[in-house]
Amino acid sequence: MLRIASDESIDGEFLTTLRRGLLWFVAALVWAGPAYANAGVQLAISDNVGHPTFASPHANPIAYSRGYVYVVNTPADTLDVIRARTGAVAIRINVGIDPVSVAVRPDRREVWVVNHVSDSVSVIDARPASATFHQVVHTVQDLDADTYATNFDEPVGIAFASNSSKAYVALSPANRVAIIDVATRSVTGHLPIRAQEPRALAVHDDRLFVLPFESNNQSQLSGCLEDDIDGDTCTFDAVEHVFTNNNVLSTHYDADIVKNPELPDRDMFVFNTRTDRPQQIVESLGTLLYGLAIDSQGRVFIAQADARNVENGRAGTEGHGLAEMENRAFLNQITRVDCSVRCGEPVFYDLEPLPPTHPETGQALATPFGIQISADDSTLVVTAAGSDKLFTMDADTGDVLGRISVESTPRGVALVSDRTGALRHAWVLNAVANTVSQVNLADTANPALLRTVTLADPTPEIVKQGRMAFNDADASSTGTFSCESCHPDNHTDQLIWVLETPVCDVDGCTQIPPRLTMPAKGLRDTQPYQWDGIPGDPYGGNNTQSINAPVEPNCSIEDPASCTRVLVDGSMATTMCEVGNCPTNDEGKLGLLDAADRDALAEYLLSVPFAPAPSRAYHNVLSQSAQDGFFEFNFINDTSEPNTGTQTCGACHRMPFLVSTNTPGTGMEAPTWRGAYERWMITPQARLNIIDLLQLVNMDTSFPERDMWILAGASDEIWDMVLEGRTGFSGSFARQVTLNEDTAELAQTAHMLGALERSANQGAVMLQAEGLRFDEDGVATPVALDYRKSRYRNRPGDPRLALTRASIVSDAAAGDLLLTITARAGTNATSDHAQPALWPIGEIEAQTRDVDIPFLTGELTLRFNARHIESGATVFVDGRKASATLACESGDLPACDDEVFLVTLARAPRHGGLHFLQLQNPQGLFSNDMLFFSEQTVLRPRRGNLITSGGTFNNQGQFRDNWNTVEIATDSIEVRNGAVRVNLRESSEQPWHAQISHSVMVIGGQEYTLCYRAKATSSRHITAYMDTNLDNWSNISGGQFRAELTTSYARFRHTFTVEETDLTGRVAFDFAQSSADVDIDDVGVYEGASCGTP
């Protein structure tokens, strides 16, 4: 046996460890052969799993220590260790899904690897004399004990305190940095980052430096409060055109992109690592901040690209277009800040001539990314990810000394210096090529390529070629930016741009409208793309260029790549091409990429999924709050404006992927809510992100994504829906647990293993384990296991040799076994197999007036539309595998006629009501969560007020966000003194001309009681009732109930039975029978014959 200590004492145990290490060394030589001698025991690397292309971000993905180069192999989910002397891969270490960053502890005893999709950190023993040398000895994560979801979502950068006692990990979507106690491997706290997407971290002495990647550049739409309109920074009344009128097309005003100095531009956060207290925030260092390095004097160097979206932003007042941008979307720069004492003013080193002068062909240094500084502080070594270059720079003057071509998309660099601090070599990770270049830097003016190491890569060749084209800055006329520049990691730069968006064709359309960058992931089955319903449109109909007249499709629904190809061709001919100087490619199309690269890019754009839902529990079941969010999104009319007759969110942002097109009156595309947790800039022109509006609503100036989307109409429950809604993967996918003496018998370990094993038995994940078994002398032998049929079975080897969970936990607790278990994707979770899509019967792209989900029939059958369903697909209900049959209504799987599918359950869900259906293809991806309703079993009693927002009125915002009104006969309907005051202007023959209403789901055969209290300024009556909501408003409460009001509050109660279930039912009150004003409060709908607490 062997004890794996979290920080073993060299003095107390060195001799014992050395003796065991010698024994291990002999065993390793015999087992591993000469290629892996001295590098550790090579464990099995599984090639029988899927590797989706998530296009994850990187931060310091390569490191050097003790003669080894440690490099993340993101596509293959390994840390590859290269022997620097020979350039050979000495050992490959299984880590989590999508490793993106690596750091060597300052004491060099461990290497820590950040796993972006697994939401974990793999801790690897780096002591050459240890029996666990180059093995994962622990997995750091932070799981919520109540929700079973991660609190460590999508980590990126990592850095250690100088004394190795603490590690800092950037939790990018959460806008905070986790503090990890190295000794206990536990998260002990967080550092808030009041900006978006912290990624790159570095420690110098006792200070931690944090870069938020999307720090913005103070650009916004030119709106403000009415009194501040000046025709320059502000050109229109933002309250009028955003809050009062939802002016989606930006008509009848000038919309410019301007810099507003009131917008914060927090670019670097500095913390004291002894106290973890903030020390300084440094502003205005650049826009997209990729990497940083710090020299011994405390000078900070930042690799960044500064956006020029304001340079051609005067589309409204001056008629700007693409020509004014000069094909220079970004200035590629290195920013220097002297932080020797306190950080001072920045100095900017431009890597290319400033416009209108452009770099010579092949001389651009696009997208500066990885950056390091020589040990003697003289020379910066930087990668230009968009130009496939490594270059050297004088750290004092900013002069570029030399450059050399490497392979596609270099994102990380590790340096090797001699004893004097002079540079010897650079090791460069070319992230998309998935190779490592070794470059001789003895002469910094003439770097020389020594060798290129090719890493194992499961990425399909066509996808890889397309991703290379996506990252290639030579796709732009000036060679200074790529598609990736505006869509970093296939996401968004969170900026608005004036491009060549067509001008709309109705009254008031006078300019090119600014447009917010959208994600370039999860695109399959969401066409047409972007905001205007034009690029890649297989459906035809209206769009913003032809709002009232239908147009023909411009691609084929049968060939999805033909639609992304339209998007690619349009971008190459406009955004990527210099106006007036745009060449044609080998097929005669405008733009620089040839046909083969464009075809590959079109395929690649269909291949990048959204990452797994950040808050989905690892047992795969939606939380009650998320379930409520799905219901509210689809069935409750609370669009943040009290407009009766307004569709629900889900009628436009439709299942399966929360998009639709051909919006009446605008032609706009309704964009997806998927990935909203990483987008604080929202709406086509980012109209909600105007600083005056955000100050008006007291928005936190760090602009949390959640708060921004709630301002746009979400609720806490809808936000949970966004965080938990399925993107193609089980909640257990990518989760990990390391069994060792410290973790094997923890309650959380047992709970997670139970959930992962259940998922594996259901086929939701491939559960695999790798590690070492130790004999009495500490000699290690490799172990590789697959979990199948409720047992852990050898891989490779005799599958009949099976282990139970109890046995591996017992062995790990005794120190005889060290094992890391990972829930990996099945072999068909690849770009060749699209995510299944489920939606209620209807056209996938079409908006509807309401959402009509399937009801489970008496034969326990569901009828719905679907696509990408393969024979043998598994049915899941509420996150659990269900016994069921799947068939076409007409035709044969997988090609059902009209995409109509039938699922027949073996048994109805235990309780009636709302449920969620998912399908998983064999060894493949999961569908979206599709709602269905069952009345085949008794529904659980619903206790309390069925009006979900409550029937008491504490503030105007709560009323406006959740209740709908009709105000034809009123001066106003408002909250006053804790009640709703209806201020009547006049009476009407139509009582509903003054009305309030709220959505309420009702069940057929159930008795309900409507309760409220009300008074009026003089004696009069009102009516109360329930109906079917839009669009036919049929009464379902057996008639309208008349309530006689006086000048004093009185309580009223009406009891009735509903005949049929109505998911979008509505309780309504009409007031226009009289001109006397009314106060109403304590409104509630309750199951049964009595009132409850409102």
C-alpha positions, -999 to 999 in steps of 0.1 A, spaced: 0 0 0 10 36 -4 -3 67 13 -9 97 -10 -3 127 12 -16 161 1 18 176 8 42 150 18 72 160 39 105 153 21 126 152 53 104 127 71 96 103 43 122 109 16 141 76 21 110 55 22 97 72 -9 130 68 -27 131 31 -20 96 27 -33 104 49 -62 133 27 -72 110 -3 -72 84 16 -92 111 27 -116 121 -9 -124 84 -18 -129 78 11 -151 108 3 -173 95 -32 -178 59 -21 -184 63 11 -204 93 4 -225 121 29 -233 99 57 -247 84 63 -213 114 55 -190 115 77 -159 84 96 -169 59 76 -149 35 47 -154 16 51 -186 -21 44 -181 -46 34 -208 -59 63 -229 -93 54 -241 -101 59 -278 -136 44 -274 -153 76 -263 -166 108 -279 -148 141 -280 -171 170 -288 -155 201 -302 -164 227 -275 -138 253 -288 -129 260 -252 -108 290 -242 -71 287 -231 -50 306 -206 -13 295 -202 -19 260 -217 17 250 -216 44 249 -189 80 238 -185 96 222 -154 125 198 -147 131 189 -183 95 183 -191 70 203 -212 35 200 -199 9 208 -225 -29 205 -224 -42 183 -252 -77 198 -252 -93 177 -279 -81 144 -264 -87 153 -227 -52 146 -216 -21 164 -203 7 154 -227 42 154 -212 71 160 -236 107 152 -228 124 185 -237 157 169 -245 142 146 -272 109 162 -281 92 129 -276 59 126 -258 70 108 -227 36 101 -211 0 111 -215 -21 117 -184 -59 114 -184 -74 145 -170 -109 160 -172 -129 170 -203 -113 199 -222 -82 208 -202 -73 244 -210 -47 256 -185 -17 241 -167 4 255 -138 34 240 -120 34 247 -82 62 271 -73 78 243 -52 76 221 -83 60 192 -64 27 192 -83 12 202 -117 -24 214 -117 -45 212 -148 -78 231 -152 -106 212 -170 -130 236 -185 -159 213 -192 -154 190 -163 -155 220 -139 -125 206 -121 -87 207 -115 -66 176 -119 -37 175 -94 -7 156 -107 22 144 -87 54 160 -102 80 145 -78 103 122 -99 110 99 -69 74 94 -61 55 61 -69 27 83 -82 50 105 -104 29 119 -133 -4 105 -119 -35 123 -110 -37 121 -72 -67 144 -65 -95 161 -83 -105 196 -70 -141 206 -76 -168 225 -57 -202 207 -58 -232 221 -41 -244 197 -14 -280 208 -18 -284 211 -56 -258 186 -67 -246 211 -93 -212 227 -96 -201 260 -81 -170 257 -102 -184 262 -137 -161 265 -168 -128 274 -150 -100 288 -172 -68 303 -158 -48 292 -127 -20 307 -107 -4 298 -74 5 320 -45 43 324 -43 45 301 -12 24 274 -28 -2 275 -1 -30 287 -23 -42 283 -59 -64 308 -77 -87 296 -105 -107 319 -128 -143 309 -129 -151 327 -161 -189 327 -164 -194 335 -127 -170 365 -129 -151 355 -99 -119 337 -89 -119 306 -66 -94 304 -38 -82 269 -32 -63 257 -1 -35 235 -16 -31 213 14 -68 204 17 -77 207 -20 -108 226 -11 -123 259 -22 -122 283 7 -135 315 -8 -139 336 -39 -126 369 -52 -153 390 -70 -143 403 -104 -165 433 -114 -161 427 -151 -168 399 -176 -150 366 -181 -119 365 -159 -94 342 -176 -57 350 -174 -41 351 -139 -5 357 -127 11 361 -93 41 383 -86 55 383 -51 24 388 -29 1 401 -56 -24 383 -78 -32 400 -112 -65 391 -129 -76 399 -165 -113 399 -174 -112 388 -210 -143 408 -222 -135 440 -204 -153 462 -230 -140 495 -243 -168 519 -230 -186 516 -263 -224 516 -264 -254 528 -284 -258 566 -285 -288 568 -262 -294 587 -229 -320 604 -209 -340 630 -228 -324 660 -211 -289 648 -220 -293 646 -258 -263 665 -273 -262 651 -309 -227 636 -302 -224 611 -273 -262 610 -272 -285 611 -302 -318 597 -290 -340 593 -259 -333 559 -246 -363 557 -223 -386 564 -252 -371 540 -276 -362 512 -252 -385 512 -222 -416 530 -234 -415 516 -270 -397 484 -278 -381 500 -309 -365 468 -323 -356 483 -357 -342 515 -343 -365 536 -365 -369 574 -365 -337 582 -347 -300 582 -353 -282 552 -338 -245 556 -334 -218 536 -316 -200 559 -292 -177 558 -263 -194 569 -231 -169 577 -203 -195 568 -177 -193 531 -186 -167 514 -164 -137 498 -182 -122 477 -155 -93 458 -171 -70 444 -144 -78 435 -108 -50 433 -83 -53 414 -50 -30 408 -20 -24 370 -18 -16 371 19 -50 386 28 -70 381 -5 -81 417 -3 -84 439 -34 -56 464 -39 -63 481 -72 -84 481 -103 -66 493 -135 -86 507 -163 -84 511 -201 -58 485 -210 -75 471 -241 -107 453 -252 -101 416 -255 -74 407 -229 -58 373 -238 -27 369 -216 -3 385 -192 33 382 -180 51 400 -152 88 406 -150 109 406 -118 105 444 -115 68 441 -114 61 454 -149 30 438 -164 27 430 -201 -7 422 -216 -14 406 -249 -46 422 -262 -67 433 -292 -83 467 -289 -116 469 -308 -122 497 -333 -160 494 -334 -163 531 -326 -142 542 -356 -171 536 -380 -198 538 -355 -214 570 -367 -239 551 -389 -268 574 -379 -253 609 -379 -226 605 -405 -237 575 -426 -207 553 -416 -204 518 -430 -176 492 -434 -154 516 -455 -147 538 -424 -134 507 -405 -107 502 -432 -107 465 -426 -91 470 -392 -116 457 -367 -89 455 -339 -55 470 -331 -32 442 -321 -12 454 -292 9 447 -261 1 469 -232 28 476 -206 19 487 -170 45 495 -144 31 478 -112 64 478 -93 47 497 -65 13 507 -76 1 502 -112 6 534 -132 -6 546 -166 -4 521 -195 19 522 -225 7 506 -257 30 488 -282 13 486 -316 22 454 -334 12 467 -368 11 501 -386 -19 522 -376 -46 527 -402 -48 539 -429 -14 522 -433 -17 484 -432 9 457 -426 27 441 -455 15 407 -466 26 381 -440 37 408 -415 6 411 -394 6 398 -358 -30 392 -353 -46 382 -320 -16 384 -295 -24 356 -271 2 337 -251 29 359 -236 60 353 -214 91 373 -205 127 361 -203 142 355 -169 165 385 -175 135 408 -181 148 419 -215 126 401 -241 89 393 -245 80 362 -263 45 363 -277 22 342 -299 1 358 -326 -28 333 -327 -45 347 -358 -13 349 -378 3 316 -367 34 334 -355 58 335 -326 75 368 -322 100 384 -299 99 419 -286 122 443 -267 104 447 -233 117 482 -229 110 497 -263 82 475 -277 102 469 -309 95 436 -326 128 418 -328 120 387 -348 92 364 -358 87 329 -371 58 309 -385 44 280 -364 13 260 -369 -24 269 -365 -35 291 -337 -6 293 -312 -21 301 -278 5 293 -253 43 296 -248 67 283 -222 103 295 -220 136 278 -212 164 301 -202 201 295 -193 216 301 -159 222 338 -168 185 343 -176 191 345 -213 166 328 -236 173 293 -250 141 278 -263 104 285 -265 78 257 -265 46 268 -283 12 251 -282 -6 255 -315 -40 249 -302 -60 242 -333 -33 223 -351 -28 205 -318 9 205 -322 38 218 -301 66 238 -318 101 240 -302 118 273 -313 154 282 -307 156 318 -293 193 320 -287 192 348 -314 160 367 -306 161 385 -339 162 352 -358 140 326 -341 146 291 -356 121 262 -356 138 231 -342 109 206 -343 72 202 -342 56 176 -320 22 163 -331 -3 154 -304 -30 128 -307 -61 145 -319 -96 129 -323 -110 159 -341 -125 150 -376 -103 164 -403 -130 185 -419 -139 201 -385 -102 208 -379 -97 224 -413 -128 246 -407 -116 256 -373 -82 266 -387 -101 288 -413 -122 303 -385 -90 313 -366 -70 325 -397 -65 362 -399 -55 359 -435 -92 356 -442 -92 394 -437 -78 417 -464 -53 433 -440 -45 400 -422 -52 416 -389 -83 398 -377 -101 365 -381 -137 352 -376 -125 341 -341 -115 378 -333 -152 388 -330 -164 353 -320 -137 343 -295 -140 306 -288 -171 307 -311 -188 329 -285 -191 367 -287 -169 397 -281 -199 414 -265 -196 444 -287 -218 462 -312 -206 469 -347 -216 487 -379 -211 461 -406 -230 457 -439 -264 449 -423 -292 458 -448 -313 488 -440 -348 479 -431 -376 489 -456 -403 506 -436 -408 542 -426 -381 555 -403 -353 532 -416 -325 555 -426 -292 539 -417 -272 507 -413 -283 495 -379 -256 486 -354 -256 449 -345 -245 430 -314 -221 400 -321 -239 367 -315 -224 333 -306 -212 311 -334 -220 279 -315 -251 257 -313 -260 269 -348 -275 237 -361 -313 239 -366 -313 276 -357 -312 291 -392 -314 318 -404 -285 332 -384 -278 363 -365 -304 390 -360 -319 400 -393 -332 366 -406 -311 369 -438 -279 349 -437 -285 312 -443 -323 312 -447 -338 279 -458 -374 290 -452 -379 324 -469 -406 347 -458 -400 382 -444 -368 396 -429 -356 430 -419 -346 439 -455 -381 429 -467 -404 433 -438 -438 431 -455 -430 410 -486 -418 374 -485 -385 365 -501 -372 332 -514 -349 309 -494 -312 312 -500 -302 277 -489 -316 242 -485 -331 228 -454 -320 194 -466 -283 206 -466 -276 225 -433 -240 233 -445 -255 251 -475 -269 276 -450 -237 281 -430 -220 285 -463 -242 314 -471 -232 329 -438 -195 323 -446 -197 337 -481 -215 368 -469 -189 375 -441 -160 369 -465 -174 394 -490 -182 421 -465 -168 422 -429 -136 404 -438 -129 423 -471 -116 458 -475 -141 480 -492 -129 488 -527 -101 462 -526 -118 429 -523 -104 400 -544 -123 369 -555 -115 333 -545 -110 302 -567 -148 299 -573 -152 336 -583 -167 347 -550 -157 378 -532 -133 372 -503 -100 355 -495 -108 320 -484 -109 294 -511 -138 270 -517 -123 241 -497 -117 262 -466 -152 278 -469 -168 244 -472 -148 232 -441 -157 264 -422 -194 258 -430 -191 223 -415 -172 235 -385 -199 261 -376 -224 233 -374 -201 212 -352 -196 234 -321 -221 228 -293 -228 249 -263 -210 236 -232 -230 214 -208 -257 233 -188 -237 250 -159 -262 242 -132 -277 209 -142 -274 185 -113 -251 156 -118 -281 132 -111 -296 148 -143 -329 159 -128 -341 195 -132 -346 215 -101 -381 226 -92 -372 262 -99 -360 253 -134 -392 233 -140 -412 263 -129 -390 284 -152 -398 263 -182 -435 266 -174 -434 303 -170 -413 308 -201 -439 290 -222 -473 296 -205 -473 328 -184 -477 361 -201 -453 382 -181 -430 399 -207 -420 427 -183 -447 449 -199 -484 447 -189 -497 441 -224 -527 419 -226 -525 396 -257 -487 395 -257 -472 361 -265 -452 342 -239 -415 341 -243 -417 305 -255 -440 314 -284 -411 333 -301 -381 316 -285 -394 282 -294 -384 247 -286 -362 230 -294 -334 256 -293 -353 288 -282 -352 305 -316 -377 314 -344 -377 336 -375 -400 358 -396 -412 380 -368 -443 399 -380 -437 436 -384 -399 435 -381 -386 404 -399 -362 398 -370 -348 365 -359 -357 357 -323 -323 347 -309 -315 318 -286 -314 321 -248 -289 293 -247 -256 305 -233 -273 336 -219 -252 332 -187 -222 344 -207 -239 373 -224 -245 406 -206 -249 425 -238 -284 418 -252 -309 428 -278 -300 434 -315 -284 468 -309 -276 463 -272 -302 489 -264 -306 477 -228 -269 482 -222 -270 520 -223 -255 533 -191 -282 559 -184 -309 532 -185 -288 509 -162 -283 537 -138 -320 545 -139 -329 509 -128 -300 509 -102 -282 481 -121 -250 469 -104 -222 484 -124 -205 450 -129 -236 442 -150 -242 406 -139 -256 385 -167 -285 373 -146 -296 409 -137 -294 420 -173 -316 392 -185 -341 397 -157 -342 434 -167 -350 421 -202 -380 400 -189 -366 369 -173 -374 358 -137 -354 339 -112 -371 307 -123 -365 314 -160 -329 321 -152 -327 286 -136 -342 272 -168 -314 288 -188 -288 275 -164 -301 239 -164 -317 234 -198 -300 206 -217 -275 214 -245 -269 178 -256 -254 162 -225 -264 145 -193 -259 163 -161 -235 136 -152 -213 141 -183 -177 152 -176 -181 148 -138 -151 133 -120 -141 118 -87 -107 107 -75 -107 78 -50 -78 80 -26 -74 76 11 -88 111 18 -118 109 -5 -129 73 -8 -153 72 22 -167 107 20 -205 110 18 -202 132 -13 -181 106 -30 -207 80 -24 -235 102 -37 -217 112 -68 -206 76 -76 -242 65 -72 -254 91 -97 -226 84 -122 -231 47 -121 -268 51 -126 -262 73 -156 -237 48 -170 -262 20 -166 -288 41 -185 -263 47 -213 -261 84 -206 -224 84 -202 -193 62 -206 -180 58 -170 -143 50 -171 -116 49 -145 -78 49 -146 -52 48 -119 -27 27 -101 -28 -3 -78 0 -7 -52 14 -39 -37 28 -42 -2 61 -27 -13 45 3 -30 51 -10 -65 25 4 -88 7 -14 -117 -17 4 -140 -55 0 -137 -81 9 -164 -118 1 -158 -151 5 -176 -183 6 -157 -208 -18 -174 -237 -38 -160 -232 -25 -125 -196 -35 -122 -161 -20 -129 -145 -42 -156 -110 -43 -168 -101 -23 -199 -84 -39 -217 -84 -75 -204 -109 -101 -193 -143 -83 -189 -154 -111 -166 -130 -97 -140 -155 -73 -123 -152 -51 -93 -179 -37 -72 -180 -1 -60 -175 -14 -24 -143 -31 -33 -127 -2 -51 -137 22 -24 -123 -1 3 -90 -5 -16 -87 32 -21 -94 39 15 -67 15 25 -42 32 2 -40 2 -22 -57 19 -51 -56 54 -66 -83 58 -92 -99 87 -110 -133 81 -125 -146 103 -153 -180 103 -170 -171 106 -207 -192 110 -238 -203 81 -259 -186 73 -292 -214 90 -312 -213 123 -293 -194 139 -322 -199 163 -350 -211 135 -373 -242 130 -351 -264 161 -346 -281 168 -313 -316 154 -314 -343 181 -315 -378 178 -300 -406 203 -303 -444 205 -303 -462 198 -336 -456 227 -359 -429 243 -381 -396 244 -362 -388 279 -373 -423 295 -370 -435 317 -342 -469 309 -327 -495 327 -307 -493 302 -280 -473 270 -270 -492 238 -275 -473 210 -258 -481 173 -262 -505 157 -238 -500 121 -228 -530 101 -243 -549 73 -226 -527 49 -246 -497 66 -229 -485 80 -262 -469 114 -270 -470 129 -305 -445 155 -314 -420 167 -340 -384 157 -339 -353 153 -360 -318 137 -358 -334 107 -340 -315 75 -346 -328 39 -344 -323 26 -308 -327 60 -292 -334 59 -255 -363 77 -239 -358 97 -207 -386 112 -187 -377 138 -160 -341 130 -163 -345 92 -158 -345 64 -184 -380 53 -191 -393 20 -206 -409 31 -238 -412 25 -276 -402 51 -302 -417 50 -337 -426 72 -366 -463 81 -370 -456 74 -407 -424 62 -423 -394 45 -408 -367 56 -384 -347 77 -387 -366 94 -416 -401 99 -402 -426 115 -426 -431 152 -417 -408 146 -387 -437 133 -366 -427 109 -339 -446 88 -314 -433 78 -279 -454 53 -260 -445 48 -224 -448 15 -206 -463 33 -176 -475 68 -169 -454 91 -147 -462 86 -110 -479 119 -107 -498 139 -133 -489 173 -144 -459 188 -162 -431 165 -172 -400 166 -195 -392 143 -223 -356 137 -237 -343 113 -263 -307 102 -264 -292 86 -295 -272 54 -290 -238 64 -275 -247 99 -285 -262 133 -276 -293 141 -257 -321 162 -271 -334 194 -255 -359 191 -227 -394 191 -242 -424 197 -219 -454 174 -220 -485 171 -197 -500 140 -182 -535 136 -167 -532 98 -167 -524 98 -130 -535 120 -102 -518 154 -100 -502 164 -68 -523 189 -49 -511 225 -55 -512 243 -22 -514 280 -18 -520 308 -43 -519 295 -79 -511 331 -91 -473 325 -93 -462 361 -87 -486 364 -57 -517 385 -52 -503 411 -29 -489 442 -44 -458 457 -28 -443 477 -57 -451 488 -92 -423 467 -107 -437 435 -93 -471 443 -108 -458 454 -142 -436 424 -146 -463 398 -139 -497 412 -145 -513 422 -178 -536 452 -183 -560 468 -207 -561 506 -203 -584 519 -230 -608 535 -205 -583 544 -178 -559 572 -169 -536 546 -153 -534 513 -135 -508 514 -108 -497 501 -74 -506 525 -46 -505 519 -9 -500 482 -13 -530 476 -37 -537 480 -73 -554 513 -81 -575 514 -113 -579 551 -122 -609 552 -146 -612 580 -171 -646 569 -183 -670 540 -184 -674 518 -215 -699 495 -230 -670 470 -231 -661 463 -194 -628 448 -204 -616 482 -216 -602 485 -181 -588 452 -170 -561 434 -151 -553 397 -156 -528 370 -147 -520 336 -162 -531 306 -141 -529 269 -150 -562 251 -142 -569 213 -144 -601 198 -158 -625 185 -131 -608 205 -103 -627 229 -80 -612 264 -76 -620 294 -55 -611 330 -66 -606 353 -36 -599 391 -33 -608 422 -15 -618 455 -32 -633 489 -28 -643 519 -50 -645 556 -47 -683 552 -50 -707 524 -51 -703 503 -82 -697 467 -94 -669 448 -111 -667 414 -127 -642 386 -121 -638 353 -140 -614 329 -157 -610 324 -194 -588 306 -219 -565 336 -225 -554 346 -260 -568 345 -286 -604 334 -281 -608 344 -244 -635 317 -238 -649 317 -203 -640 286 -182 -653 296 -148 -690 290 -156 -697 326 -162 -686 360 -148 -689 368 -111 -703 402 -101 -690 419 -70 -708 449 -56 -682 474 -42 -686 502 -17 -661 528 -4 -648 503 22 -628 472 15 -649 440 14 -638 404 7 -652 383 -21 -651 347 -29 -662 327 -60 -661 290 -63 -663 271 -96 -652 239 -113 -632 239 -146 -642 213 -172 -609 210 -192 -573 215 -184 -559 249 -196 -522 255 -192 -526 291 -202 -558 299 -183 -562 334 -171 -579 351 -141 -593 385 -151 -611 415 -135 -631 440 -156 -636 475 -143 -650 497 -171 -687 493 -161 -683 526 -142 -660 556 -140 -655 552 -102 -619 542 -94 -612 508 -78 -587 495 -54 -581 457 -54 -557 436 -33 -551 401 -19 -560 383 -51 -557 345 -50 -568 314 -68 -569 282 -47 -577 246 -52 -608 237 -33 -637 257 -18 -618 280 5 -594 309 4 -558 309 15 -530 333 20 -525 355 -11 
